[in-house]
Amino acid sequence: MENIIKIKEEIECDISTAFKMFTTNNSLESWLTEEADVDPKLGGKYELFWDPNNKNINNTIGCKITGIEKDSFISFDWKGPVDFQDFMNTADPLTHVIIFFSHKDNDLTKTIIHLFHTGWRNDSEWDKARKYFENAWSKALLNLKNKIKNKQLP
């Protein structure tokens, strides 16, 4: 349990908007990735590309949605970037991301995103990857928060 990445971020939008930011291609492309191919249904694709001109690197090809409930949560498989692909992208099972959405108190205009990234193994290489993703997810959610605050989203 100590290896699980747990991040909580409050954003200024309703839950439906927050959920959309993780489940629609143009929304994901506005804050997380360069190109997205997501089919928001159980077993659907959750494929993101950080270098669309070279889709063989820095991607989540083959990742699937493992759980989804509209405006409540989404979970999906996850892969690592080039630095960690030799062990992360061949692991069985892959690491796994779970995102829950809740209201801030009773304020329907604020959503709390609860992100959990699980499946980390116990060795030094995996520890480096986990630390990388702890930082990457924190920065990504802060980017999402700022884009929503500044109304820079689709």
Secondary structure, 3 states (H helix, E strand, C coil): CCCCEEEEEEECCCHHHHHHHHHCHHHHHHHCCCEEEECCCCCCEEEEECCCCCCCCCECCCCEEEEEECCCEEEEEECCCHHHHHHHCCCCCCEEEEEEEEEECCEEEEEEEEEEEECCCCCHHHHHHHHHHHHHHHHHHHHHHHHHHCCCCC
